[in-house]
Amino acid sequence: MVKPQPRRAAAVAAGLILIYAVVQFLLTARILDRFYENVLMNIGINVLAAVSLHIVLGLAGQFSIGHAGFLAVGAYTSAVLTQKLDMPFAVALLAGALAALLVGLVVGIPSLRLRGDYLAIVTLGFAEIVRIILLNVEYVGGAAGMRVSHLTSWTALYASVVAAILVTVHFTRSAHGRATLALREDEIAAAAMGVNTTTYKVMAFALSAFFAGLAGGLHAHNFYVIQPSNFGFLKSFEILVFVVLGGIGSLPGAILAATFLTLVSIGLQAYPEVRMILYSLVLILVMLFRPQGLWGTRSITGFFPGFRGEEDEAAAGAGVRAPEALPAGSPALARAAGGAGSPALAREAGGAGAGGAGGAGGPTGSGSGGLGTTAGTVPQGSTSSGAPRSATGGPAPDGAAAGDAGSTGGGAGSTPGQGGAR
């Protein structure tokens, strides 16, 4: 098991608190004005959305292009609770995230038996269904949208992002996370090893939907109006680009890509005519020169060293085992030694169950046979202890030792149990 290092974990915690305190001071003192505060909020919401998709795509390997649907569920649920029912913002955020989780379970349980393109089509259809429903429900404003109070704060955003990252890290390094990674690498092999693939797909999908709903609630209360058009296919595609551009399977990469592309998008707002052209050009250049993603496949422990143990502990956590020593005299030793025809190997593997080693040379020297006898059978011309004996019980003549030569034909185990006779 990978054990956290308390001193490094304390240093990471202190660093996170310091970051929060510094940014909070800059915002309170108005050193960062409303524009930069809005940039910071956009970065945080996009990072949270990227982390949520990383769970289902980067960890479980399930291609989902309907993530905007979960953002919409979280956004509209939390907005209705705060604007229509006057509930506290924190309660509304949690309720929106839970609503997205439940919807994720409803969608995931029947659909996650699919894989690849079929799953992508199902998730895309789900997102479009959510958008069309919201478009036709007058209670939430329909196509005109819904007015929402600005309640998203730096504290709520920072706490949500840090919580999502820490939960994702711990999930990845847990037994459930290892099973999910096995599912990503080879679903058939994981199922053969006893991993319940459907259960872990649904688990990753539900956790991903929860954090997507949380991001949707923060998004809804950061802007004054939310509309169904804010949660269309382009929003799902934008989140997908964050994960792919950062490197699929890399949590730091998803965070870095979300930050980078948010800044690029905001920086290009001064050029509305060519904004999307330049945005697409940036994506093309990055993928040409960094096809493995901005961060590649490096671990999150580069950002959170407090959760990194020793290398041997990490290997143990990954299921890596040291090779076990083979007892002398076992057939496995003969096979592991790379051949069953040498006299020394025959003497090492002698005894009941080893017998004379056939192969590696008969009269023609061309055999490649296996062991002369099966386990528990004493070869003719040898004692149970493996000492060379003649057929009459006396010492074997030179060249007749068990295993010195193969069976008469040099073939694969021909005349089993008589490898000592020439």
Helices and strands as residue ranges (DSSP letters): H 6-28, H 34-53, I 54-59, H 67-83, H 89-111, H 117-135, G 138-140, G 142-144, E 146-147, H 154-172, H 175-185, H 187-192, H 197-220, E 225-226, G 228-231, H 233-246, H 251-267, G 268-270, H 275-289, G 300-302, G 305-307, H 311-317, H 331-336, H 343-348
